């Protein structure tokens, strides 16, 4: 019997990204070969300047490689027009940010509606229903009308996750999602990402400097000097919400 093959969600082949700084050329990505399959939960880790942020910008279709190819769900990203790139980001990707990026004067439900407003094609009622479903999914059904300053950091990040989910993308890209959170809130956010991965089948890619967050994923890819120096599967270790050491990092 011939084994059934599937198309990776993410495939990079000999990808480089270089920047000209004065007379110096910096290779932020230096010949990256990487596949991420549907349903994986991956941490991208490395020191400042290692290339992990450049990789995240590439995966998020916010930046293009200098050379090599990036294939997202079977589509060569370099072949897409600016409008098609915007549509890809809107339909296929959900973004979660370290600083939450919520509008301070808007309620939780209004913040979650934003991707639907920007893309158009949804009535006000459709946006409101979809935002409520997303907030319910992250356990914030009692916070619909709360503004960011009325919520904890962990709750704000869950609003950010709901916003990433509102258009039901298959791939969630999270950039330092626990960077501004205490240990208890970090543990709650990681558990939410695990639930989305295990119960909803979402592919999760997290960029982090925190080894404890990385070890809570199922695969760790370590970067240094624009190259992958380690790529290994791990058994997830949930964050200890009582750990005093992590709060002091």
N, C-alpha and C positions, 0 to 999 in steps of 0.2 A: 504494500500500500504506500502511495506517495504521501509524505507528510504535508499537511496543509500549512501554507505560509501566510503570514499577515504582514501588512505594511506598517513599519514603525511610525509612531506619531512624529518622532523627530529623528532625522538622520543628517549628520554633518560629515562631509567627505573632504579631507585636506583643507579645512577652512582656515584662512588667515585673515586677520584684520590689523592693518597697520595705520599709524598716524604719523604725520610729519610735524615735529615740534622743533621749529627753527631749522637747523641743518641736520637734526637727529631724527631717525626713523624708529619709532617704537612699534614692536610687534606685540600687540595686546593679545592676539590669538595666533598661535604658531603651529599650524598644521594639525588642526583638531579633527579627529575621527571619533564619532560618537553616535550611538543609537539608543533611543529611549522608546520602549514599547508601550502600547496602550495598557493602562492600569498600573504602571510603575509609580513608585513614590521615591523620589530622588533628591538628595542633598548635593548642592554644589558648594564646595568649601575651599577656602584658601586665604592667604594674607592679603592685605591691601595691595593693589597693583598686580595681583596674580592673573587677572583676566576674567574673573568670574562675573563681574558686572558687565563687561563687554559681551560675554557669552549670553547673559540674560537679555541684553538689548537686542542681540541677534535673534534669539529664540522668540522674543516678543515682536519681531518684525518691525523694530524701531531703528535698526541699523542693518546695513548690508555688508557681507564679507568682502574683503579686498580680492580674495581669490578662493577657489573651492566652491562647493555647492552645499546649500541648505535646503532640505526637502521637508516640508511640513504636511503630514497626512497625504503623502504622495504627490504633492504639488511643489515644483521648483520655485522657491520664493523669488529668485532673481528674475523670473519671467513675469512677475506680477507688476501691474501698473500701480501708481500711487493710490488710485481709488480702490483697486483690488486689495492692496495691502491694508488699507483702512478697513475694508469689509472683512478681511481675514482676522484682523485684530478684534473687530467687533463681534464676529460670529463664533470664532473658534477658540479664542483666548480669554481667560479671566485673570485680571491682575490684582495682586494684593501687595500693599506698600507698607514699609516700616512706619511711616508717619500718618497712616490711615487715609490722608487726602480727602477728608470729608469737608463739606461746606458747613461752616460753623453756624450759620443762621437757618439752615434747613433741618427738617426733622429726619429721623432715621429712614423713614419710608421715602421721603423725597430724595435723599442721597442715593438710595438703592435704585430709584427710578431713573437716575441720570443716564446710564448707558442706553436705555430704551428711548429717552427723549432725544439723545444725540443721533441715534441711528434712524429715527423716524419710523413711520408705518404702524405705530401703536396708538390706540385711543387712550385717553386719560384713564378710563376704567380698566383697560387691559394692563396698563403700566402699574396701576395700583394693586391689582390682583397678583401680578407677577412679583412685585416687590414684597407683598405680604407673604407669599409662599416662600420666598427666599429668606426673609427674616424669621419666619417660623422654622425653617430648616436649620438655622443657626441658634435657635433657642431664644429669640428676642421678640416673641409675640406680644409681650407686655411693654415693648419699648418703641412701638410704631411712631408715636408722636413726640418722642424725646429728642432733643438736640444734643450734639456732641458733648457740650459742657455739662450736660445732665447725666452723662454716662461715664463709667470707668474706662480706663485704657483698654481693658480686655473686651468690654462691650463695644467700644468704638471699632476695634479690630474685627470683631464679628460682623459689625455693619459693613466693614470693608470686604469681608469674605462674602456676605450676602450680595453686595453690589457685583462682585466678580461672578457670582452664580446666576444672576438674574436672567441672563440670556442662555443659560444652560450649556456652557462650553464644555468640551471634553478635557481641555488642558488648563490647569491652574498654575500660573507663574507667581511665586511669592518671593518678594525681595526683602530679606531680613524681617519676616513677619512678626517676630517676637522681640525685635531690637529695642523697643520702647516699653516693654512690659515687665512686670515683676514675675517672680517664679510661678506663682499660682495662676496668673493670667496666661503666662506662656504655656503652662501645662494644658490649660483649657483650650487654647488655640491649636496646639498640636493634636489634642484629642479630636477637635473638630475636623482638622485636615485628614486624620486617620479615618474618621467616619465617612467623609466625602470620598475617600479612596476605596474603602472596603465596602461601603453600602451603596454608593452611587457610581462606582467605577471610574471616578475621575483620575486622570493622570496628574500627579502633583510634582512640580519641580520647585525646590526651595533653595535660594541662595542665602548662605549664612556664614558668619565667622565663628559661631558658637558650636563647639564640638558636641555639646550635649543635645542641641537641637538636631545636628546632623545624625547623631546616633539614634534619634527617635524616628528617622526615616528607614527605608528598606534597602537603599543603595547609596553609597557615598562616592562622589567623584571629586578628587582633590586636584586643585590647580596650583601651579607655581610657574612664574615667568611665561605665562601664556600657553603652557602645555599641561596636559593631563599627566599627573605623576602617580595617581592611584585611582583605581576603579574597582570597588568591591561591594558585594551584597552583604547586608548585615541583618541580624535579628533586632527589630526595633526595641530600644530601651526607652520606656516612657519617662518623661521628666519628673523628678521627685519634687512635688510642689512644696515640700517642707525644707528643701535644701537652702541653708543660709548662704553657702558659698557662692551660688550662682547670682544671687541678688547683689553681691559685692563685686561682681566682675566689672 
